[in-house]
């Protein structure tokens, strides 16, 4: 499974890259802001995106909406310093695999990636 990471904090991108490869998945790129993320996600068409919501230029919720208009199969894992309940109004209409509150660990990322992979398999085999 190909994974792309979007977060404005470089240490989070580095940490996610480590967790993704440690879990046996392929990193296909990362981005630090919304416009670059949207362009690169559309270009690389990953299977899964680990996405922060608060990004410069274009927020994560708008990116998810734009990407799903063209590539509905792409799975999103949301990572945020904000609590899921706090973000409920922003994310209630979005399709995403899991919401993970920062700080997170390798196990949380690995479990979310496994869920994304299962979703992709279900979609392929109906």
C-alpha positions as CSV (number, residue, x, y, z in Angstrom):
1,X,0.0,0.0,0.0
2,X,1.3,3.4,-1.0
3,X,1.2,6.1,1.7
4,X,1.5,9.9,1.6
5,X,1.9,12.1,4.7
6,X,0.7,15.7,5.1
7,X,1.7,17.8,8.2
8,X,3.2,21.2,8.6
9,X,5.5,20.0,11.3
10,X,8.6,18.3,9.8
11,X,9.2,16.1,12.9
12,X,5.6,14.6,12.5
13,X,6.4,13.9,8.8
14,X,9.6,12.2,9.8
15,X,8.0,10.2,12.6
16,X,5.1,9.1,10.3
17,X,7.6,8.1,7.5
18,X,9.4,5.9,10.1
19,X,6.2,4.4,11.4
20,X,4.8,3.7,7.9
21,X,8.0,2.0,6.6
22,X,8.3,0.1,10.0
23,X,4.8,-1.3,9.4
24,X,5.9,-2.5,6.0
25,X,4.2,0.1,3.8
26,X,5.6,2.2,1.0
27,X,6.0,6.0,1.4
28,X,5.4,7.8,-1.8
29,X,5.8,11.4,-0.5
30,X,5.0,14.0,1.9
31,X,4.0,17.7,2.0
32,X,4.0,20.5,4.5
33,X,1.1,22.7,3.3
34,X,-2.3,22.4,1.7
35,X,-1.7,23.4,-1.9
36,X,1.4,21.3,-2.3
37,X,-0.3,18.4,-0.6
38,X,-3.3,18.6,-3.0
39,X,-1.1,18.7,-6.1
40,X,1.1,15.9,-5.0
41,X,-1.7,13.6,-3.8
42,X,-3.4,14.0,-7.2
43,X,-0.1,13.3,-8.9
44,X,1.0,10.3,-6.9
45,X,-2.5,8.9,-6.2
46,X,-1.5,7.0,-3.0
47,X,-3.7,4.4,-1.5
48,X,-3.7,6.2,1.9
49,X,-3.0,9.7,3.2
50,X,-2.1,10.5,6.8
51,X,-3.4,14.1,7.1
52,X,-3.2,16.9,9.6
53,X,-6.3,19.2,9.5
54,X,-4.6,22.5,10.4
55,X,-2.3,23.3,7.4
56,X,-1.1,26.5,5.8
57,X,-2.8,27.5,2.5
58,X,-5.6,24.9,2.4
59,X,-6.9,23.0,5.4
60,X,-7.0,19.2,5.6
61,X,-10.8,19.0,5.4
62,X,-10.9,20.8,2.1
63,X,-8.1,18.6,0.7
64,X,-10.0,15.5,1.6
65,X,-13.1,16.8,-0.1
66,X,-11.2,17.8,-3.3
67,X,-9.3,14.5,-3.5
68,X,-12.5,12.4,-3.0
69,X,-14.2,14.2,-5.9
70,X,-11.6,12.6,-8.2
71,X,-10.2,9.7,-6.3
72,X,-12.8,8.2,-4.0
73,X,-10.7,5.1,-3.2
74,X,-8.0,7.1,-1.4
75,X,-8.1,6.4,2.3
76,X,-7.5,9.2,4.8
77,X,-6.2,8.9,8.4
78,X,-6.6,12.2,10.2
79,X,-4.0,13.2,12.8
80,X,-4.6,16.3,14.8
81,X,-3.5,18.0,18.0
82,X,-7.2,18.8,18.4
83,X,-9.6,16.3,19.9
84,X,-12.0,14.5,17.6
85,X,-15.1,15.8,19.5
86,X,-13.7,19.3,19.1
87,X,-13.4,18.8,15.3
88,X,-16.7,17.0,14.8
89,X,-18.4,19.9,12.9
90,X,-15.5,20.1,10.5
91,X,-15.2,16.4,9.8
92,X,-18.8,15.0,10.2
93,X,-19.4,14.8,6.4
94,X,-15.9,13.4,5.6
95,X,-15.0,9.8,4.8
96,X,-12.0,8.8,6.8
97,X,-10.5,5.6,8.3
98,X,-9.5,6.9,11.7
99,X,-9.0,10.0,13.7
100,X,-5.8,10.0,15.8
101,X,-5.1,12.6,18.4
102,X,-1.5,13.8,18.7
103,X,0.8,12.7,20.2
104,X,0.5,9.2,18.7
105,X,2.6,6.1,18.6
106,X,3.7,3.5,16.1
107,X,0.9,1.1,17.1
108,X,-1.8,3.7,16.5
109,X,-0.5,4.4,13.0
110,X,0.0,0.8,12.2
111,X,-3.6,-0.1,13.2
112,X,-5.0,2.7,11.2
113,X,-2.9,1.7,8.1
114,X,-4.2,-1.9,8.5
115,X,-7.8,-0.6,8.6
116,X,-7.1,1.4,5.4
117,X,-5.7,-1.6,3.7
118,X,-8.7,-3.7,4.7
119,X,-11.0,-1.0,3.3
120,X,-9.1,-1.0,0.0
121,X,-9.4,-4.8,-0.2
122,X,-13.1,-4.8,0.5
123,X,-13.6,-2.2,-2.2
124,X,-11.6,-4.3,-4.8
125,X,-13.5,-7.5,-4.0
126,X,-16.9,-5.9,-3.4
